[in-house]
Amino acid sequence: MVVQLSTRPHQTSKMSEGNQPKVEANILVLGAEKVGKSALTVRFLTRRFIGEYGDIESIYTHSVRIGDRDVCFSIWDSVCPQASELQGWVSEKQLRWADGFILVYSICDRSSFQLARQQLLRIRQLKRRGGVEKAPVILVGNKRDLQHRRAVSSEEGRLLALSTNSGFFEISAAETYHGALVVFHELLDMVRDSRSSGKKAVGIRGIVRSMSAVFGRRRTE
């Protein structure tokens, strides 16, 4: 079941003169059970930390002002499948919907890190199959406040992110709002960069096609 929810807009910075076009971004949050996916999402949306959540899949809509732009986040807080053979699965529907991905694991749970690796590799594989070389992805190691129970080193997370051209953060959703804010804002920047690169690529391909058509006509004249 997917529950659609909205949060009230709030100001994160002063409005500047001259409105820019509204930016929209669909963010898919993935990860194993009990790694803090919902806690991270709700921390970003409300600044509050809530430790316990039911097994409910939700899509939140959140409007905010960032710099001189209005931004609308749609955040799909996904539920990890119960069946072990499906836990690394990312559906075609989710891939088509999402502009960017946040993969959360717990630094205290090595199996959650392995699941995040599987999901990350699947996203990269399916995106390449669809002709997309880069997809905005951030890998998040949560529960940094539980250092005494650490099972995944910071270096392992950083190396996985580096090898897959992904962003990487270690945070504690329980301790601070700032970590959640940085994760979502960084992914928004990555989504915008990806769109700009896509437009440039389309423009270059159009120029190449036009030049090919011109030179092709000249050869046949």
C-alpha positions in Angstrom: 0.0 0.0 0.0 1.3 3.5 -0.9 0.0 6.4 1.1 0.2 9.9 -0.4 1.0 12.6 2.1 1.8 16.3 1.9 3.8 18.6 4.1 3.3 22.3 4.5 5.8 24.5 2.7 8.3 26.5 4.8 11.1 29.0 4.1 14.7 27.9 4.3 16.1 31.1 3.0 15.0 34.6 2.2 13.2 35.0 -1.1 15.2 36.9 -3.7 13.9 39.2 -6.4 13.0 37.7 -9.7 11.4 34.3 -9.5 13.1 31.3 -11.2 11.2 28.4 -12.7 10.0 25.8 -10.1 12.2 22.8 -9.7 10.6 19.3 -9.2 12.4 16.2 -8.1 11.1 12.6 -7.5 13.3 11.0 -4.8 13.2 7.2 -4.1 14.4 6.1 -0.7 15.6 2.5 -0.6 17.1 0.2 2.0 16.6 -2.8 4.3 14.2 -2.8 7.2 15.0 -0.8 10.4 17.9 1.1 8.8 16.1 4.5 9.3 14.7 5.2 5.9 11.5 6.7 7.3 13.3 8.4 10.1 15.6 10.1 7.6 12.7 11.2 5.4 10.6 12.5 8.2 13.5 14.2 9.8 14.0 16.1 6.5 10.3 16.9 6.1 9.5 18.0 9.7 12.9 18.4 11.5 11.5 15.9 14.1 12.9 12.5 14.9 10.5 9.5 15.2 12.2 6.2 16.0 9.4 3.7 15.3 7.4 3.3 12.1 4.9 0.8 10.8 5.3 -1.2 7.6 3.7 1.5 5.4 5.0 2.7 2.0 4.4 6.4 1.6 5.0 9.1 -1.0 5.4 12.6 0.6 5.1 15.9 -1.3 7.1 18.7 0.2 7.5 22.3 -1.1 10.3 24.5 0.0 12.2 27.6 -1.0 15.9 27.1 -1.7 17.9 30.1 -2.7 15.9 31.9 -5.4 13.9 28.8 -6.5 10.7 27.1 -5.3 11.4 23.3 -5.1 8.9 20.5 -4.9 10.2 17.2 -3.6 8.1 14.0 -4.1 9.7 11.4 -1.8 8.8 7.7 -2.1 9.7 6.1 1.2 9.7 2.5 0.1 9.2 -0.8 2.0 11.7 -3.6 1.7 10.1 -6.8 0.4 9.8 -9.6 3.0 11.0 -12.4 0.6 14.8 -12.6 0.7 15.1 -13.2 -3.0 13.3 -9.9 -3.7 15.0 -7.7 -1.2 17.6 -6.4 -3.7 14.9 -5.8 -6.2 14.1 -2.3 -7.6 11.1 -2.3 -9.8 10.9 -0.8 -13.3 8.0 1.5 -12.1 10.3 2.9 -9.3 13.2 3.4 -11.8 11.0 5.3 -14.3 9.4 7.4 -11.5 12.6 8.5 -9.7 14.9 11.3 -10.7 17.3 10.4 -7.9 17.9 7.7 -5.4 18.9 7.6 -1.7 20.1 4.1 -0.5 20.2 3.8 3.3 22.0 1.2 5.3 22.8 1.0 9.0 26.5 1.2 10.0 25.6 -1.4 12.7 24.2 -4.0 10.2 26.5 -5.5 7.6 23.6 -7.3 5.8 21.9 -3.9 5.3 25.1 -2.7 3.6 25.2 -5.7 1.3 21.5 -5.1 0.4 22.3 -1.4 -0.4 25.1 -2.6 -2.6 22.8 -5.0 -4.5 20.2 -2.2 -5.0 22.8 0.2 -6.1 24.3 -2.1 -8.7 20.8 -3.0 -10.0 20.0 0.7 -10.5 23.3 1.3 -12.4 22.7 -1.8 -14.5 19.1 -1.0 -15.5 19.9 2.7 -16.1 22.8 1.7 -18.5 20.5 -0.7 -20.2 18.1 2.2 -20.8 20.9 4.3 -22.3 21.5 6.4 -19.2 25.2 6.5 -18.1 24.7 8.4 -14.9 21.9 8.3 -12.4 21.9 10.6 -9.3 22.5 8.3 -6.3 23.5 9.0 -2.7 24.6 6.2 -0.4 23.8 6.9 3.3 25.2 5.2 6.3 22.8 5.9 9.1 23.1 5.5 12.9 26.4 7.2 13.2 25.5 7.8 16.8 26.0 4.1 17.5 29.7 4.0 16.8 30.2 1.3 19.5 28.1 -1.1 17.4 29.7 -0.3 14.1 29.9 -3.2 11.6 30.6 -1.3 8.4 33.6 1.1 8.2 33.3 4.5 6.7 36.0 3.5 4.2 33.8 0.6 2.9 30.9 3.0 2.3 33.1 5.6 0.7 34.7 3.0 -1.7 31.4 1.6 -2.8 30.1 5.1 -3.6 33.4 6.0 -5.4 33.3 2.8 -7.5 29.7 3.5 -8.6 30.0 7.2 -9.1 27.6 7.9 -6.2 27.5 10.4 -3.4 28.2 9.3 0.2 27.3 10.5 3.6 27.4 9.0 7.1 24.8 10.6 9.4 22.7 10.1 12.4 19.0 10.8 11.7 18.4 10.4 15.5 20.8 13.2 16.5 20.6 16.0 14.0 18.4 17.5 11.3 21.4 18.9 9.4 22.5 15.5 8.1 19.1 14.8 6.5 19.0 18.3 5.0 22.5 17.9 3.4 21.6 14.5 1.9 18.4 15.7 0.2 19.8 19.0 -0.9 23.0 17.4 -2.3 20.8 14.9 -4.3 18.7 17.8 -5.6 21.9 19.4 -6.9 22.9 16.1 -8.6 19.5 15.8 -10.2 19.8 19.3 -11.6 23.3 18.6 -12.9 22.1 15.4 -14.5 19.3 17.2 -16.3 21.7 19.9 -17.5 24.1 17.3 -18.8 21.2 15.5 -20.6 20.1 18.7 -22.3 23.6 19.4 -23.5 23.9 15.9 -24.8 20.7 16.2 -26.7 21.8 19.6 -28.1 25.1 18.1 -29.3 23.4 15.1 -30.9 21.1 17.5 -32.7 24.0 19.5 -34.1 25.8 16.4 -35.2 22.6 15.2 -37.0 22.2 18.5 -38.7 25.8 18.6 -39.9 25.5 15.0 -41.1 22.4 15.9 -43.0 24.1 18.9 -44.6 27.3 17.1 -45.6 25.2 14.1 -46.7 23.3 16.3 -49.1 26.4 17.8 -50.5 27.9 14.4 -51.2 24.8 13.4 -53.2 24.4 16.7 -55.1 
